[in-house]
Every structure is written in C-alpha cells, then in structure tokens.
C-alpha cells in the first residue's frame, strides 16, 4: 500500500490517511520554520523505541505486547505538558489541523473531536511510515520493512543496533544546504523552483542525477573507446530505472 503513494510523493500531493491528509512541506516551509525545529519534529514523531529496555512485566502491566513510538509519544505527552505542546505542534504541522490528546482513551485526534478522527497505535504506525517515505529516509524505511524469523533473530539485530548507537558517528557528507546548492548549480532550475520542491522531490532529484551521470559516463566511455560497449547491458544505460540504494 505504501508503494502506491510514491507517485503522489513525487508530484508533491498530500497523502491520505484514515484520519486526514498529511501534507508535504516544501523546502521554503522548512527554512521559514527553521531546519533545527523541523528536525526536532521529525526526531520526536519517529522516535526509535527499539533502544529502550522495557521489561516484559512492565509491558504486561500496561496491557501491550511491545512498546511502540505511539506508546512513547502518548505516555510522555500525558506526563509532560512541555513535551505535549511540542508533539502537538509537530503533528499539527503535517496535518495542517489541530491535534489533541484524549488522556483517558489512549488516543490522539485530528481536527475537532466530533469528527472522530482518532489515532491509535495501528494508525500511527502507518503515519510513521508515511513520514519516513515523505522525508526520503531510506535507512529507516528499510528498518520498517525488516521481518524476523524469531525472537532470537530480533534480539540479535537489536544488540547490533545498540552497539552501533554507542559508536562515534562520522560527520555527514551532505546536508539539506549542500543538496540544494548542488542541484541549483547542476540544473537549470531557479532558486524559487528549488525552494518550492518538497523534501521527497529534492532528494529524489539528487539521487536521480547520480544515475544520469553514471549513464552518461558509460556512454562517453563507449564513444571514446575506454569502455567495451559489448559488455554493457541496456539497463546500465537507462537513467529512468528504479533507484536501488544498495547498488549506489
């Protein structure tokens, strides 16, 4: 079902959910609100609960089988009014509607409570997946699709993930600023056109240029005789092929 939204993401359309539309922010929207604040919103809405050690007895006491991002956001919003305000602002930003919390029912709601657009754990799980795709977060998207054969395999994965968390992280090679700059100088688009792009459009264009440049490089190699054209498959010259990140 998530694959069905990719054309809408590329076109910049809002994405429909059972509780309302999720709107794609433009680069201009992010600049106006501040990149740090936008990243704060994303960090909150996509909070990784895998790294939290919640005893199974505690989970049984609160009546759930696993502790999800939804559970973390709800419990923290009930316990901390400052956290709740930031969370509501973050959710309202993407829905472009007021979002509220029903403390006694373990639910969020979008718009007026009378509309009954209630967000529970399952609905939020889908919302989270949309936000990941909308922001072109491929690493997180792959994590969301992981399937474990058994509890031992899942625990092994979590142990590796926790170990990686404690390792020093290398400085990123690219940033939102550098990608905007690169596409601006690499393409014929005006700065206004760049700023009107969504995050998805910007990153999709950035990675698509890698494919185009690779294909053009092979073509030039064939022309100049540095590449054996007989060994090149047609797919290697197709810059419209689906982007595969494990190959780039």
C-alpha positions as CSV (number, residue, x, y, z in Angstrom):
1,X,0.0,0.0,0.0
2,X,2.9,2.4,0.8
3,X,4.2,1.8,-2.7
4,X,1.0,3.3,-4.1
5,X,1.8,6.7,-2.6
6,X,5.2,7.2,-4.4
7,X,3.6,8.9,-7.4
8,X,1.8,11.3,-5.1
9,X,5.0,12.0,-3.2
10,X,6.9,12.7,-6.4
11,X,4.0,15.0,-7.5
12,X,4.0,16.8,-4.2
13,X,0.4,15.8,-3.3
14,X,-0.7,15.4,0.3
15,X,-1.1,11.7,1.4
16,X,-4.4,10.4,2.6
17,X,-4.8,8.6,5.8
18,X,-7.9,7.4,7.7
19,X,-7.7,10.5,10.0
20,X,-6.9,13.2,7.4
21,X,-4.3,14.4,4.8
22,X,-0.6,14.5,5.6
23,X,0.9,17.5,3.8
24,X,4.4,17.5,2.3
25,X,6.4,20.6,3.5
26,X,8.3,22.5,0.9
27,X,11.9,23.5,1.4
28,X,10.7,27.0,1.8
29,X,8.4,25.8,4.7
30,X,11.4,24.2,6.4
31,X,13.5,27.4,6.0
32,X,10.7,29.6,7.4
33,X,10.2,27.4,10.5
34,X,13.9,26.6,10.9
35,X,15.7,23.4,10.0
36,X,16.5,22.6,13.6
37,X,12.9,22.8,14.6
38,X,11.9,20.7,11.7
39,X,14.5,18.0,12.7
40,X,13.2,18.2,16.2
41,X,9.7,17.5,15.0
42,X,10.9,14.5,12.9
43,X,13.0,13.2,15.8
44,X,10.0,13.2,18.0
45,X,7.5,11.7,15.6
46,X,9.9,9.0,14.5
47,X,11.4,8.3,17.9
48,X,13.1,4.9,18.0
49,X,11.8,2.8,20.9
50,X,13.9,-0.3,19.9
51,X,16.7,1.1,22.0
52,X,14.6,1.4,25.1
53,X,14.8,-1.5,27.6
54,X,11.3,-2.1,28.7
55,X,10.8,-5.2,31.0
56,X,8.2,-7.6,29.7
57,X,6.5,-7.5,33.1
58,X,6.0,-3.7,32.6
59,X,4.5,-4.3,29.2
60,X,2.1,-6.8,30.6
61,X,1.1,-4.3,33.3
62,X,0.1,-1.7,30.8
63,X,-1.5,-4.3,28.5
64,X,0.7,-4.2,25.4
65,X,2.9,-6.7,23.7
66,X,5.6,-4.2,22.6
67,X,6.4,-0.6,23.2
68,X,5.9,1.5,20.1
69,X,6.6,5.1,19.1
70,X,2.9,5.7,19.6
71,X,3.1,4.5,23.2
72,X,6.1,6.6,23.9
73,X,4.6,9.8,22.5
74,X,1.3,9.3,24.3
75,X,2.7,8.5,27.7
76,X,5.2,11.3,27.5
77,X,2.5,13.8,26.5
78,X,0.4,12.8,29.4
79,X,3.3,13.1,31.8
80,X,5.0,16.3,30.5
81,X,3.0,19.3,29.3
82,X,6.0,20.9,27.6
83,X,6.6,17.6,25.6
84,X,2.9,17.5,24.8
85,X,3.0,21.0,23.3
86,X,5.9,20.2,21.0
87,X,4.3,17.0,20.0
88,X,1.0,18.6,19.2
89,X,2.8,21.3,17.2
90,X,4.7,18.6,15.3
91,X,1.6,16.6,14.4
92,X,-0.4,19.7,13.6
93,X,2.4,20.9,11.2
94,X,2.0,17.8,8.9
95,X,-1.8,17.5,9.2
96,X,-2.4,21.3,8.9
97,X,-5.1,20.8,11.5
98,X,-5.2,21.0,15.3
99,X,-4.3,17.7,17.0
100,X,-5.4,16.8,20.5
101,X,-4.9,14.1,23.1
102,X,-7.6,12.0,24.8
103,X,-5.8,11.1,28.0
104,X,-8.4,8.6,29.3
105,X,-8.7,6.7,25.9
106,X,-5.0,6.4,24.9
107,X,-5.7,8.2,21.6
108,X,-4.8,11.3,19.7
109,X,-7.3,13.0,17.4
110,X,-7.1,15.3,14.4
111,X,-9.3,18.3,13.9
112,X,-12.5,18.6,16.0
113,X,-13.1,15.7,18.4
114,X,-16.6,15.4,17.0
115,X,-15.1,14.3,13.7
116,X,-13.8,11.2,15.4
117,X,-10.5,11.1,13.5
118,X,-8.8,9.1,16.2
119,X,-5.2,8.0,16.0
120,X,-4.4,4.7,17.7
121,X,-1.3,2.5,17.6
122,X,-2.0,0.9,14.2
123,X,-2.9,4.2,12.5
124,X,0.1,5.9,14.0
125,X,2.3,3.1,12.7
126,X,1.1,3.9,9.2
127,X,1.5,7.6,9.7
128,X,5.1,7.0,10.8
129,X,5.8,5.0,7.7
130,X,4.4,7.9,5.6
131,X,6.6,10.4,7.3
132,X,9.7,8.2,6.7
133,X,9.0,8.0,3.0
134,X,8.0,11.6,2.7
135,X,11.4,12.6,4.1
136,X,13.3,10.1,1.9
137,X,14.8,8.4,5.0
138,X,15.8,5.2,3.2
139,X,17.7,3.6,6.2
140,X,14.6,3.9,8.4
141,X,12.4,2.7,5.6
142,X,14.4,-0.5,5.3
143,X,14.2,-1.0,9.1
144,X,10.4,-0.7,9.0
145,X,10.3,-3.5,6.4
146,X,12.5,-5.9,8.4
147,X,10.9,-9.2,9.3
148,X,12.4,-11.5,11.9
149,X,12.2,-15.3,11.8
150,X,12.1,-15.5,15.6
151,X,12.7,-13.6,18.8
152,X,16.4,-14.6,18.8
153,X,16.9,-13.0,15.4
154,X,15.2,-9.9,16.5
155,X,17.3,-9.7,19.7
156,X,20.5,-10.2,17.7
157,X,19.5,-7.3,15.5
158,X,18.8,-5.1,18.5
159,X,22.1,-5.9,20.1
160,X,23.9,-4.8,16.9
161,X,21.8,-1.7,16.7
162,X,22.6,-0.8,20.4
163,X,26.3,-1.4,19.8
164,X,26.3,0.9,16.8
165,X,24.5,3.6,18.8
166,X,27.5,3.8,21.1
167,X,30.0,4.1,18.3
168,X,31.1,7.7,17.2
169,X,29.1,8.7,14.2
170,X,31.0,10.0,11.2
171,X,30.2,13.5,10.0
172,X,27.6,13.5,7.2
173,X,28.9,14.2,3.8
174,X,25.8,16.0,2.6
175,X,23.2,18.3,4.2
176,X,20.0,19.9,3.1
177,X,22.0,23.0,2.4
178,X,24.6,21.2,0.3
179,X,22.0,19.3,-1.7
180,X,20.0,22.4,-2.5
181,X,23.3,24.1,-3.6
182,X,24.4,21.1,-5.7
183,X,21.1,20.8,-7.6
184,X,20.8,24.6,-8.0
185,X,24.2,24.8,-9.7
186,X,23.9,21.4,-11.5
187,X,20.5,22.0,-13.1
188,X,18.7,24.9,-14.8
189,X,16.2,25.4,-12.1
190,X,15.8,28.8,-10.4
191,X,16.2,29.2,-6.7
192,X,12.4,29.7,-6.4
193,X,11.8,26.4,-8.1
194,X,14.2,24.7,-5.7
195,X,12.5,26.2,-2.7
196,X,9.1,25.1,-3.9
197,X,10.2,21.5,-4.0
198,X,9.2,19.1,-1.3
199,X,11.8,17.1,0.7
200,X,11.0,14.0,-1.3
201,X,11.3,15.8,-4.7
202,X,14.6,17.3,-3.7
203,X,16.2,14.0,-2.6
204,X,14.7,12.1,-5.4
205,X,16.2,14.6,-7.9
206,X,19.6,14.4,-6.1
207,X,19.8,10.6,-6.4
208,X,18.4,10.6,-9.9
209,X,21.3,12.8,-11.0
210,X,23.7,10.1,-9.9
211,X,22.0,7.6,-12.2
212,X,22.0,10.1,-15.1
213,X,25.7,10.9,-14.6
214,X,26.6,7.2,-14.4
215,X,24.8,6.5,-17.6
216,X,26.3,9.5,-19.4
217,X,29.8,8.4,-18.2
218,X,29.3,4.9,-19.6
219,X,28.1,6.4,-22.9
220,X,31.1,8.7,-23.2
221,X,33.4,5.8,-22.3
222,X,31.9,3.7,-25.1
223,X,32.3,6.7,-27.5
224,X,36.0,7.3,-26.6
225,X,36.8,3.6,-26.6
226,X,37.6,3.3,-22.9
227,X,34.6,1.1,-22.2
228,X,33.7,-2.0,-24.2
229,X,30.2,-1.5,-25.4
230,X,29.7,-5.2,-26.0
231,X,29.9,-5.8,-22.2
232,X,27.4,-3.1,-21.3
233,X,23.8,-4.2,-20.8
234,X,20.9,-1.9,-21.9
235,X,19.8,-1.5,-18.3
236,X,23.1,0.2,-17.5
237,X,22.3,3.0,-19.9
238,X,18.8,3.5,-18.6
239,X,18.7,6.5,-16.3
240,X,14.9,6.1,-15.8
241,X,15.4,2.8,-14.0
242,X,14.2,2.4,-10.4
243,X,16.8,3.8,-7.9
244,X,18.4,0.9,-5.9
245,X,20.4,2.3,-3.0
246,X,22.2,-1.0,-2.3
247,X,23.8,-0.5,-5.8
248,X,24.9,3.1,-5.3
